[in-house]
Amino acid sequence: MKKRALLGTVTDNDLRLLRVFRAVVACGGFAAAELELNINRSTISRHIKDLETRLGVTLCRRGRGGFALTTEGQQVHSSAQKMMSAMEDFQHEVNDLHRQLTGNVTLALFDKTASNPDCRIATALGQFDQQAPDVHPQLHVEPINAIERGVIEGRYHIGIIPEHRPSASLRYFPLFREQMYLYCGPGHPLFTRPPDADAVRHSKYVGIGYHSPNMEVTRQLGQQRQATAYDQEAVAHLVLSGAYVGYLPAHYAAAFEARGQMRALLPETFQYVCEFSAILRRSPPPNRIVKTLLDCLLSAHDKPDTDTLNWV
């Protein structure tokens, strides 16, 4: 496909085609996007073809091998996400002029927080719905690094993550804590006998595969990762296999412990605490919808509101 030198003015039709493209990527293909967009697959395919012609690049591969973005498609999708986010911010700012709380707000969460008794995100969402019933919340569950990147790029308005290394591009608002212990499953040699620290330290260990408190603490404790997981559910599966030990939130592991499927190992030594915070990008300042949701999160967790903050 021959590339054009310049796109020129972005038209309303371009925006419509980009929204279709974004929905296809979010759904993972044309078939899944039919329900989301409420249009048939052939129409979706025509829209994507029109967008490729307009941009002068091939955006995706589709066929028996499944749906996949090209390198150009990944770049266009990333740019489209940023542009749509900027347009939503503009819409929110105009609505602010009329004191209307309408539109969308996007919240990204780290996984397995709902069962934490100190986590009151659900309470905050209930409060937010009372204050902004016409706002459409969109919730995502992502790894820490994806949440941070999404907030910085403007794809997520607020993220909630365990703090690990601060970013100068983000602002942090402490919310709640999470206790982590090291667990093994019934098939593990340490499940039925009193463990000692050396035996625990030399057991095969499953760790999180991106920078996190888990990675920092286990280095300090001298544990060598021999399996990698990218969320808590994956850690739980490897622990339950009986082949590995791994850290899990105490509230999440409690149900497995009650069924005799997990055991905490030397909890006075092999443990750490995660401090969870809401994160927002430093610039631009949050619109009134985002600030309202943040205030609901802070209020639900008995933290001071943001009225006195300098957002500049």
C-alpha positions as CSV (number, residue, x, y, z in Angstrom):
1,M,0.0,0.0,0.0
2,K,1.4,3.3,-1.1
3,K,2.0,5.8,1.8
4,R,0.9,9.3,1.7
5,A,3.2,12.1,2.8
6,L,0.6,14.0,4.9
7,L,-2.7,13.2,6.5
8,G,-4.1,16.7,6.2
9,T,-7.1,17.9,8.3
10,V,-8.7,15.2,10.5
11,T,-12.4,15.1,9.6
12,D,-15.4,13.9,11.5
13,N,-15.4,10.8,9.3
14,D,-11.8,10.1,10.3
15,L,-12.8,10.3,13.9
16,R,-15.7,7.9,13.3
17,L,-13.3,5.4,11.6
18,L,-10.7,5.7,14.4
19,R,-13.4,4.9,17.0
20,V,-14.3,1.8,15.0
21,F,-10.6,0.9,14.9
22,R,-10.2,1.4,18.6
23,A,-13.2,-0.8,19.4
24,V,-11.8,-3.6,17.1
25,V,-8.5,-3.5,18.9
26,A,-10.2,-3.4,22.4
27,C,-12.4,-6.4,21.5
28,G,-9.5,-8.3,19.8
29,G,-11.0,-8.7,16.4
30,F,-13.8,-8.0,14.0
31,A,-16.2,-10.7,15.2
32,A,-16.0,-9.6,18.9
33,A,-16.5,-6.0,17.9
34,E,-19.8,-6.6,16.2
35,L,-21.7,-6.6,19.6
36,E,-19.7,-3.6,20.9
37,L,-20.4,-1.5,17.8
38,N,-23.8,-3.0,16.9
39,I,-22.8,-3.2,13.2
40,N,-22.1,-6.3,11.2
41,R,-18.6,-7.6,10.4
42,S,-18.6,-6.7,6.7
43,T,-19.3,-3.1,7.6
44,I,-16.6,-3.1,10.2
45,S,-14.2,-4.5,7.7
46,R,-15.1,-1.8,5.2
47,H,-14.6,0.9,7.8
48,I,-11.1,-0.4,8.6
49,K,-10.2,-0.7,4.9
50,D,-11.4,2.9,4.5
51,L,-9.2,4.0,7.4
52,E,-6.2,2.2,5.9
53,T,-6.8,3.9,2.6
54,R,-7.1,7.3,4.3
55,L,-3.9,6.8,6.4
56,G,-1.9,5.0,3.7
57,V,-0.9,2.2,5.9
58,T,-2.0,-1.4,6.7
59,L,-3.3,-1.4,10.3
60,C,-3.9,-5.1,11.0
61,R,-3.7,-8.6,9.7
62,R,-6.9,-10.7,9.7
63,G,-7.4,-14.2,8.6
64,R,-7.1,-17.8,9.7
65,G,-4.2,-16.8,12.0
66,G,-6.4,-14.4,13.9
67,F,-6.4,-10.7,14.4
68,A,-3.1,-8.8,14.9
69,L,-1.9,-5.2,14.6
70,T,0.9,-4.3,12.3
71,T,3.7,-2.1,13.6
72,E,2.0,0.9,11.9
73,G,-1.3,-0.2,13.4
74,Q,0.1,-0.2,16.9
75,Q,1.4,3.3,16.4
76,V,-1.9,4.6,15.0
77,H,-3.8,2.9,17.9
78,S,-1.5,4.5,20.5
79,S,-1.9,8.0,18.8
80,A,-5.6,7.5,18.5
81,Q,-5.9,6.6,22.2
82,K,-4.1,9.8,23.1
83,M,-6.2,11.9,20.8
84,M,-9.5,10.4,22.1
85,S,-8.4,11.0,25.6
86,A,-7.6,14.7,24.9
87,M,-11.0,15.1,23.3
88,E,-12.7,13.6,26.3
89,D,-10.7,16.0,28.5
90,F,-11.9,18.9,26.3
91,Q,-15.5,17.6,26.7
92,H,-15.2,17.4,30.4
93,E,-13.7,20.9,30.6
94,V,-16.6,22.3,28.6
95,N,-19.1,20.5,30.8
96,D,-17.3,22.0,33.8
97,L,-18.3,25.4,32.4
98,H,-21.9,24.4,32.7
99,R,-21.4,22.5,36.0
100,Q,-22.5,19.2,34.4
101,L,-21.1,15.9,35.4
102,T,-21.5,13.9,32.2
103,G,-19.2,11.8,30.1
104,N,-16.8,9.0,30.9
105,V,-14.2,8.4,33.6
106,T,-11.7,5.6,33.4
107,L,-10.2,3.8,36.4
108,A,-7.5,1.2,36.3
109,L,-7.0,-1.2,39.2
110,F,-4.3,-3.7,40.3
111,D,-5.9,-7.2,40.6
112,K,-7.3,-9.0,43.6
113,T,-8.2,-5.9,45.7
114,A,-12.0,-6.5,46.1
115,S,-11.6,-9.0,49.0
116,N,-9.2,-6.7,51.0
117,P,-11.2,-5.4,54.0
118,D,-9.2,-2.2,54.0
119,C,-10.0,-1.6,50.3
120,R,-13.1,0.6,50.0
121,I,-13.1,1.2,46.2
122,A,-16.6,-0.2,46.0
123,T,-17.8,2.3,48.6
124,A,-16.2,5.1,46.7
125,L,-17.9,4.0,43.4
126,G,-21.2,4.0,45.2
127,Q,-20.6,7.5,46.5
128,F,-19.5,8.7,43.0
129,D,-22.6,7.3,41.4
130,Q,-24.8,9.3,43.8
131,Q,-22.8,12.5,43.0
132,A,-22.5,11.9,39.3
133,P,-25.2,9.5,38.1
134,D,-24.8,10.5,34.5
135,V,-21.1,9.7,34.3
136,H,-20.2,6.4,32.7
137,P,-17.4,4.7,34.6
138,Q,-15.0,2.3,32.8
139,L,-12.9,0.0,35.0
140,H,-9.8,-2.0,33.9
141,V,-7.6,-4.5,35.8
142,E,-4.0,-4.2,34.7
143,P,-0.4,-4.9,35.9
144,I,1.3,-2.0,37.8
145,N,3.4,-0.9,34.8
146,A,0.5,-0.9,32.4
147,I,-1.5,1.3,34.9
148,E,1.3,3.8,35.3
149,R,1.9,4.0,31.6
150,G,-1.9,4.4,30.9
151,V,-2.3,7.2,33.4
152,I,0.8,9.1,32.1
153,E,-0.5,8.7,28.5
154,G,-4.0,9.9,29.5
155,R,-5.8,6.6,28.7
156,Y,-6.7,6.1,32.3
157,H,-7.8,9.0,34.5
158,I,-7.0,7.4,37.8
159,G,-5.0,4.3,38.6
160,I,-4.8,2.4,41.9
161,I,-1.6,0.5,42.5
162,P,0.8,-0.7,45.2
163,E,3.6,1.9,45.4
164,H,7.0,0.7,44.4
165,R,9.0,3.5,42.7
166,P,7.7,7.0,42.4
167,S,7.4,8.7,39.0
168,A,7.9,12.5,38.6
169,S,5.0,12.4,36.1
170,L,2.5,11.2,38.7
171,R,0.8,12.3,41.9
172,Y,0.2,9.8,44.6
173,F,-2.7,9.7,47.1
174,P,-2.4,6.9,49.8
175,L,-5.6,4.8,50.2
176,F,-5.1,1.4,52.0
177,R,-2.6,-1.3,52.8
178,E,-2.3,-5.0,51.9
179,Q,-0.5,-7.7,53.9
180,M,1.5,-10.2,51.8
181,Y,2.7,-13.6,53.1
182,L,4.6,-16.4,51.4
183,Y,2.5,-19.5,50.7
184,C,2.9,-23.1,49.6
185,G,0.4,-25.7,48.5
186,P,-0.4,-29.2,49.8
187,G,2.0,-31.0,47.5
188,H,4.9,-28.9,48.6
189,P,7.5,-30.6,51.0
190,L,7.2,-27.7,53.5
191,F,3.4,-28.0,53.7
192,T,3.4,-30.8,56.4
193,R,6.6,-30.1,58.3
194,P,7.9,-27.1,60.3
195,P,10.0,-25.1,57.8
196,D,13.2,-23.3,58.6
197,A,14.3,-20.1,56.9
198,D,17.0,-21.8,54.7
199,A,14.6,-24.4,53.5
200,V,12.1,-21.7,52.6
201,R,14.7,-19.5,50.9
202,H,15.9,-22.4,48.8
203,S,12.4,-23.5,47.7
204,K,11.5,-22.9,44.1
205,Y,9.9,-19.5,44.0
206,V,7.3,-17.8,41.7
207,G,7.7,-14.1,41.4
208,I,6.0,-11.2,39.6
209,G,7.6,-10.5,36.3
210,Y,7.6,-6.7,36.4
211,H,9.0,-4.1,38.8
212,S,6.9,-4.2,42.0
213,P,7.2,-4.4,45.8
214,N,7.3,-8.2,45.3
215,M,10.5,-8.0,43.2
216,E,12.3,-5.7,45.7
217,V,11.4,-7.6,48.8
218,T,12.3,-11.0,47.5
219,R,15.7,-9.7,46.4
220,Q,16.3,-8.5,50.0
221,L,15.3,-11.9,51.4
222,G,17.6,-13.8,49.0
223,Q,14.9,-15.6,47.0
224,Q,15.6,-16.6,43.5
225,R,12.7,-16.5,41.0
226,Q,12.3,-19.8,39.2
227,A,8.9,-19.2,37.7
228,T,7.3,-16.0,36.6
229,A,3.7,-14.8,36.9
230,Y,2.1,-11.6,35.8
231,D,-0.9,-11.4,38.2
232,Q,-2.0,-12.8,41.6
233,E,-4.2,-15.5,40.0
234,A,-1.2,-16.9,38.1
235,V,0.8,-16.9,41.4
236,A,-2.0,-18.8,43.1
237,H,-2.1,-21.5,40.4
238,L,1.7,-22.1,40.7
239,V,1.5,-22.3,44.5
240,L,-1.4,-24.7,44.3
241,S,0.6,-26.9,42.0
242,G,2.8,-27.8,45.0
243,A,6.0,-27.1,43.1
244,Y,6.5,-23.4,44.1
245,V,6.2,-21.0,46.9
246,G,4.9,-17.5,46.2
247,Y,3.6,-14.3,47.9
248,L,-0.1,-13.6,47.9
249,P,-2.4,-11.1,49.7
250,A,-3.5,-12.5,53.0
251,H,-7.1,-11.7,52.3
252,Y,-7.0,-13.5,48.9
253,A,-5.2,-16.6,50.3
254,A,-7.6,-16.8,53.3
255,A,-10.2,-18.9,51.4
256,F,-7.5,-21.3,50.2
257,E,-6.1,-21.6,53.7
258,A,-9.6,-22.4,55.1
259,R,-9.9,-25.3,52.6
260,G,-6.5,-26.6,53.5
261,Q,-5.0,-25.7,50.1
262,M,-2.4,-23.3,51.2
263,R,-0.1,-22.6,54.2
264,A,1.8,-19.4,55.1
265,L,5.5,-20.1,55.6
266,L,7.3,-18.4,58.5
267,P,5.0,-15.3,58.3
268,E,7.1,-13.3,60.8
269,T,10.0,-13.4,58.3
270,F,8.6,-14.0,54.8
271,Q,6.1,-11.1,54.6
272,Y,5.7,-7.5,53.5
273,V,3.1,-4.8,53.3
274,C,2.0,-3.0,50.2
275,E,0.8,0.6,50.4
276,F,-1.8,1.2,47.7
277,S,-2.3,4.7,46.3
278,A,-4.5,6.4,43.7
279,I,-2.3,7.9,41.0
280,L,-3.0,10.8,38.6
281,R,-0.8,12.5,36.1
282,R,0.6,15.8,37.2
283,S,-0.4,17.7,34.2
284,P,-2.9,18.8,33.1
285,P,-5.0,19.2,36.3
286,P,-7.9,16.8,36.7
287,N,-11.3,17.9,35.4
288,R,-14.2,18.1,37.8
289,I,-15.4,14.5,37.1
290,V,-11.9,13.0,37.9
291,K,-11.5,15.2,40.9
292,T,-15.0,14.1,42.2
293,L,-14.0,10.4,41.8
294,L,-10.7,11.0,43.5
295,D,-12.4,12.8,46.4
296,C,-14.8,9.8,46.7
297,L,-11.9,7.4,46.9
298,L,-10.2,9.6,49.6
299,S,-13.4,10.0,51.6
300,A,-14.2,6.2,51.5
301,H,-10.7,5.5,52.9
302,D,-10.9,8.3,55.5
303,K,-8.3,10.5,53.8
304,P,-8.5,14.3,53.4
305,D,-10.1,15.6,50.3
306,T,-8.2,17.5,47.5
307,D,-9.8,20.9,48.0
308,T,-6.5,22.5,49.3
309,L,-4.2,20.9,46.7
310,N,-2.2,23.0,44.2
311,W,-2.6,21.1,40.9
312,V,-0.1,23.3,39.0
